[in-house]
Amino acid sequence: MSQQNPEPGTYPTLATILDAIANWIKKYRYAAGQHQELAECGADEVARIAHDLGVDTAELFKLVDNGPGAADLLQRMLQALGADRDRLALFDPLIMRDLQRLCISCSHKKRCEHDLAAGTAAQNYREYCPNAVSLEALFKPN
């Protein structure tokens, strides 16, 4: 009986396991506060980034603490509302930045994810979304 061996250097199961471990380590580091996004920046550069974002440096560090992808639900919410994120970002980047900032700091992400998955976000977001007032003003029917 012949045994099929994978090509040398390819181990799909091992690659999947290693990817899972790497993702777990990444999540653990963020949870433990061991990320380095701003650590390599000087104080002046951090202050400039904060100024560009319209926040103070303490708030910038809080925003970074939420990790990458903390505003990903905004993209999905805009899609649920029938809005074009790229067009909005071009039309008014300051509004888009403010929407992202509020989304990053939102404490209702699980509810938002649930509503987005269920297809009910457009009906329910006003109950919990910190961007509800802005989104209403931007996308209310004329």
Residue pairs with C-beta under 8 A, 6 or more apart in sequence:
6 12
29 35
30 65
30 67
33 65
35 64
35 65
35 67
37 64
38 46
38 49
38 60
38 61
38 64
41 49
46 57
46 60
47 57
49 60
50 56
50 57
50 59
50 60
53 60
53 63
53 97
53 101
54 94
54 97
54 98
54 101
55 63
55 101
62 105
63 70
63 101
63 104
63 105
66 104
66 105
70 103
70 104
71 100
71 101
71 103
71 104
73 103
73 106
73 109
73 112
73 113
73 116
74 85
74 99
74 100
74 103
74 131
75 85
76 116
76 121
77 103
77 112
77 116
77 121
77 125
77 129
77 131
77 135
78 84
78 85
78 88
79 85
80 116
80 119
80 121
80 122
80 125
81 121
81 122
81 125
81 135
81 139
82 122
82 139
83 138
83 139
85 96
88 95
88 96
88 138
89 96
95 134
95 138
98 134
99 131
99 134
99 135
102 130
102 131
102 134
103 130
103 131
105 130
106 112
106 129
106 130
108 128
108 129
108 130
111 124
111 128
112 121
112 125
112 128
112 129
115 121
115 124
115 125
125 131
125 132
125 135
126 132
126 136
129 135
